[in-house]
Amino acid sequence: MNVIRSTATSAAQFTAFRGPVAMFARHYSPDSRAEGATASSTGFREREQAKEAQYVKQREAEKLKAAHKKLEDAKAEVEKQQKIVDSHQ
């Protein structure tokens, strides 16, 4: 019997030490559009596609620039090696 009382007392003490109950609740305005309606709207989709196209174009330009630099470096190396070969003949 003592065990039950001590458990009941500690449970009551535990509830007394819990933090305050949530006092605030969010109240959203009634939704005039379905969930995800923004993503399916024409304007949003067009902007998103334009940004994606711009990003891809920028990345491709960066890759092309890197490829041109690599090509120029390779040409310079070939010319250097060709000079070495020509000097030995």
C-alpha positions as CSV (number, residue, x, y, z in Angstrom):
1,M,0.0,0.0,0.0
2,N,2.8,2.4,0.7
3,V,4.3,1.7,-2.7
4,I,1.0,2.7,-4.4
5,R,0.7,5.9,-2.4
6,S,4.3,6.9,-3.0
7,T,3.8,6.3,-6.7
8,A,0.6,8.3,-6.8
9,T,2.3,11.1,-4.8
10,S,5.3,11.2,-7.1
11,A,3.0,11.2,-10.2
12,A,1.1,14.2,-8.7
13,Q,4.3,15.9,-8.0
14,F,5.6,15.2,-11.5
15,T,2.5,16.8,-13.1
16,A,3.0,19.8,-10.8
17,F,6.5,20.3,-12.1
18,R,5.6,20.0,-15.8
19,G,5.9,23.1,-17.8
20,P,2.9,25.3,-18.6
21,V,0.4,23.9,-21.0
22,A,0.5,25.4,-24.5
23,M,-1.5,28.6,-24.3
24,F,-1.2,29.7,-27.9
25,A,-2.6,28.1,-31.0
26,R,-2.2,29.2,-34.6
27,H,-5.3,30.2,-36.4
28,Y,-4.9,30.2,-40.2
29,S,-7.1,32.1,-42.5
30,P,-9.4,29.9,-44.6
31,D,-7.5,28.6,-47.6
32,S,-8.9,29.7,-50.9
33,R,-6.6,27.5,-52.9
34,A,-5.7,23.9,-52.4
35,E,-2.4,22.8,-50.9
36,G,0.4,23.1,-53.5
37,A,-1.6,25.5,-55.7
38,T,1.3,28.0,-55.8
39,A,3.6,25.4,-57.3
40,S,1.1,24.5,-60.0
41,S,0.3,28.1,-61.0
42,T,1.5,29.1,-64.4
43,G,3.6,32.2,-63.3
44,F,5.4,30.2,-60.6
45,R,6.2,27.4,-63.0
46,E,7.4,29.7,-65.7
47,R,9.7,31.5,-63.3
48,E,11.0,28.3,-61.9
49,Q,11.7,27.0,-65.4
50,A,13.5,30.2,-66.3
51,K,15.7,30.1,-63.3
52,E,16.5,26.4,-64.0
53,A,17.4,27.3,-67.6
54,Q,19.5,30.2,-66.4
55,Y,21.4,28.0,-63.9
56,V,22.0,25.3,-66.5
57,K,23.2,27.8,-69.0
58,Q,25.6,29.4,-66.5
59,R,27.0,26.0,-65.5
60,E,27.5,25.0,-69.1
61,A,29.3,28.3,-69.8
62,E,31.6,27.6,-66.8
63,K,32.3,24.1,-68.1
64,L,32.9,25.4,-71.6
65,K,35.3,28.0,-70.3
66,A,37.2,25.3,-68.3
67,A,37.4,23.1,-71.4
68,H,38.8,26.0,-73.5
69,K,41.4,26.6,-70.8
70,K,42.3,23.0,-70.7
71,L,42.6,22.9,-74.5
72,E,44.9,26.0,-74.5
73,D,47.1,24.4,-71.8
74,A,47.3,21.2,-73.9
75,K,48.2,23.1,-77.0
76,A,50.9,24.9,-75.1
77,E,52.3,21.6,-73.8
78,V,52.2,20.1,-77.4
79,E,54.1,23.2,-78.7
80,K,56.6,22.9,-75.9
81,Q,57.2,19.2,-76.6
82,Q,57.4,19.8,-80.3
83,K,60.2,22.4,-79.7
84,I,62.1,19.9,-77.6
85,V,61.8,17.3,-80.4
86,D,62.8,19.7,-83.1
87,S,65.9,20.8,-81.1
88,H,67.1,17.2,-80.9
89,Q,67.0,16.7,-84.7
